[in-house]
């Protein structure tokens, strides 16, 4: 009898990496979580703390510390290590340093024989995911950026807040850059199956609602959290865990992540956030929704922002 054990490696023991590990073990997503960090004492401390959760969880997830040589048999490697933006910076301003960090991580992992899936969390995530794809030589379906998955959770939250409904009753997502230029295809947004445009038309108390103001709110809220508590971690950690769960459990779940476009939406050779079907193969397929003319213009603008910065490191 062959028993396959699932193993997820998290590179980066900061708040995002440790929160991702915590989310994985509390949900029992995999059999083993390994933490790798250049600061070995930090990784050791996080592992010790996480191991003490087991008594009160539904399953015993093995938590270990390791190094890049231990990644060869991993199913998924999550890269959270990167350069956080300083005051007044955008995610794009951290590109050069984050790219150098990614290069120092990917090369030894591939040398260890890794052939699984990379999940990229480090910002600017669309560009770093593309860079990891080029560095690793893995098939495009196996290199995935968290993209606009977190932003989509936020826009569902804000729409739910607007109409006083559970955000899980909202069907919505943002596309393009995980950053200031992202857009929302409002023509596809529904609440309980009803188009948001019809809701606004049928309820005059929402006459002053400007939908793209919600997108602006989504782009700014991460920095609001950063200014108040120093980092964002729980939302993105749970987002990463959701992506990992969809892959390991072969869920065929649709999540907007950053993946390589090769003709979809008329775009080529660029990573950006679009809805995809995720299963054991990684990105099984891209859901090429029909955008209005105005939505397509906004999407292509966002893609061009990503492409401009991608060209700087390729």
N, C-alpha and C positions, 0 to 999 in steps of 0.2 A: 504494500500500500504506500502510495506517495502522498505526502502531506505538504502542500505549498504554503509557505509563510510569507506574508506581505511585509515589506520593509520600506520605510520612508526615512530618508536622511534630510535633515534641515541644516543648511549651512548658514550660520549666523545665530548667535545666542543672545541677541539683543531682545528688546521688548516684543518685536514682531515675531522673531523666530521662536522665542520661548512661549509666547501666546499661541502660536500655531501648534507647537508641540502639545500644549495644554488642551487645546481644542480637539486635537486628534485622539489623545488618550481618554479624555472625558466622554467622547462620542464612541470610542472603541472602533475607530475606523480601520486600523491595521494591527498587525501582530507586534511589530517592533518600530520604535521611533529612535533614531540615532541623531545626536546633536554634534555638529562639527563647528569649531570656531578657532580662529588664530589665537584667541585668549583661552587657553585650555582650562585655566582655573575657573573662568566664568562658565564654560560649558559643563565642567564637573559640578559646580554648584547648582546649576539649573537641573541637571540630571538627578542629583541627590534629592532635591526638593520635589521634582515630579514623581520620583519613585515612591514617595511617601503618600501619594494620592490613592494608590492601588486599593487599599483596604475598603474604600468607600465608593468604588466604581463597579460597573457591571461586568467588567472583564479585566484580566491582568495583561495589560499592554507592557511589553518589555521596553524599558527606556535605558539607553546606553550613550556613552560618549565615544567618539572615534576620530578618525582623520580621513583624508581623501582616499587612502589606500583601502578603506573599508567600504567604499561606495560601489565596488564592482558588482555586487549581488543585489543592489537596491532596485526596487521597482520604480521608485520616484525619488528624485533629488529636488528639494525646494531651496532656491537661492533667495535668502532674505538679506544677506549682507550687502551693504551699499553705503552711499554717502547721503545722509539726510540733508535736506535743504536748510540753509541758514536764513536768518531773518532777511526778508526782502527778496529771497531767491524763489524761483519756480523749480519744479522737478527737472526741467530741461537744463537748468544751470548746473546740475550735479553730474551731467553726462560723462565728462572726461574721467573723473575720479571713479565713478561707478563702473565704467567700461574697463578700467585697469583692474579693479577688484574682480570683476567677472572673469577676465582673462586669467587671473591668478588662480581662480577656482576651477574653471572648466577643464583646463589642460590636464592637471593631475587626476581629475575624476575620470576623464576619458582614458588616460593611461592605465587606470586601475581596471579597465575592462567594462565600464558602465555602458549599458545598452537600453536603459529604461527611459522614463519620461523626465524631462526637466520642467519644473514649474517655477517661473520667474516672478518674484514679488518686487525685487529691487527696482527703484525708479532711476531714470524715466523708463517705465516698464516695457513699453512697446519697442523702444530702440534697443534696450538691453536684451530683450527676448530675441530680436533679430540677430544681434551680435552673438548670442549664445548658440543660436541655430547655425551660424556660419562657423563658429569655432569648433562646435561639437561634431559636425558632419552627420548628425542624426537626421532621420526623415522629418519633414516639416510637421507631421501630425504628432510628433513626440516632444516638441518644444513649444510650451504654452506660457504666455504671460497672463497674469491675472487681469490685465486689460481694464475693461469697463465693468467688470463683474461687481466690484464694490460700489462704483458709481450708480449702477443699476439698482442695487439694494437701497441706496440712499434716495434715488428718485422715487422708488416705490414707497419709501417711508414718507417722503414729503407729500406725495399725492394722496396717500392714505390719511395723512394728518389734515390735509386740506378738506377732504370730504368726510372725515371722521369715520374711516373704515380701516379694518385690518390691512396692513400693507401687503399681506400675502394674498389679498383679494384683488390686487392691482397687477395687471400684466403690462410691464414697461421695461425699457432698457435704454441705455445710452450707447452710442457708437463712436468710433474714431479714436482720438487720443485720450489716454488717461491723463487729462490735464485740461487746461483752460479752453481748448478749441473743440472739445467733445460736443456732440449734438444728440438730440432725442428725436426719433421718428414719431412724432405725436400722432400721425395717422394710424399707427398700430397700437396705441395705448388704449387699454380698456380697463374698466372697473366693474368687476362682477359680470364681465362679458359685454358691457355697454361702452360704446366709444366715448372717449373723454370729450370730444367735440359735441356729442349729443347731450351729455350731462351738462355742459356749460350752457348750451342753447336752451335746455329745458328748465334751468334753475337760474333765475335772474339775479339771485344773491351773489352769483359768481361772475357778474358782468365785468368787474374790474380785475379779474385774474388774467395775468399775462403768463402764458405757459413757459416761455423761454426764461422768465425770471426764476423759475424753479431750477432750470439747468444751471443758471449762474449760481444759485444757492448751492447746488451740488458741487460745483467746481471750487467753491470757497470754504465749504464746511470742514474739509480736512485740515486746512491751515488755521481755522478757528480752533479746532481741537488741539492742534500743534501748539498754538500760542497759549492755550489754557493749561494743558497738562504735559507738554513737552514732546508728545508723539501720539500717533494713532496706532492702535495695535489690535484691539478686540475685533473690530469690524473686518479688517483685512485678514486677520488670522482665521476667523470663521469662514470667510470667503475662500481662502486657500484650502481649508479643510473640506469645504463643499465640493470644490473642483477635484480634490484628491479622492473623495468618496465616490464621485461620479465615475472616475476612472477605475478604481479598484473594484467597485461593485458592478461595473459594466452596465451602468444605468441608462445609457442613451438619453441623458438629460440635456436640455438646451440651456446653456449658460453663455453670456457674452464675454468672451475672452480674447486675448490678443493672439492672432495667428497669421500665417502668411497668406496674402491674397495673390492669386495667380489668374486674374481675369474677372473675379467676382466684383461686382459693382463697377466694372470697367477699370480696376486698379491692378497693378502688377508689382511684385517684388517689394512689398511693404508689409510690416506687421502692424495690425491695429485691432481695436476692439470691435468685434462683430458677433452676432449670435451663432453658436456652433452646437453640434451634437457631440457630447462627450461620452466615450465608453472606454473599454479596455485598450483599444488601439490609440487612445488619445483623442485628437480631433477627427471624428469620423467623417463629418461633412459640415460645410458652412451653410447656414440658413440664409439664402439670398433674398431677403424681403424686398418687396417693391416699394421704393421710396418715391415721394412726390418730387417734382422738379426742384422745389425750394429745398427740400430735405437733402437731395442729392448734391446740390451746390454746397451746403453746409458740411456734408460728409467729406466731399472731396477737398474742401479747404482744410479740414482737420487732418486728412491724410497727407496733404502737402506739407503741413507743419512737421509731421513725423518724418516724412521723407527728407526734408531739408536737414534735420539733425542727424538722421541715420547716415546720410552721405558724408558727414563730418568724421565718422569713425570707421567707415568701411574702406 
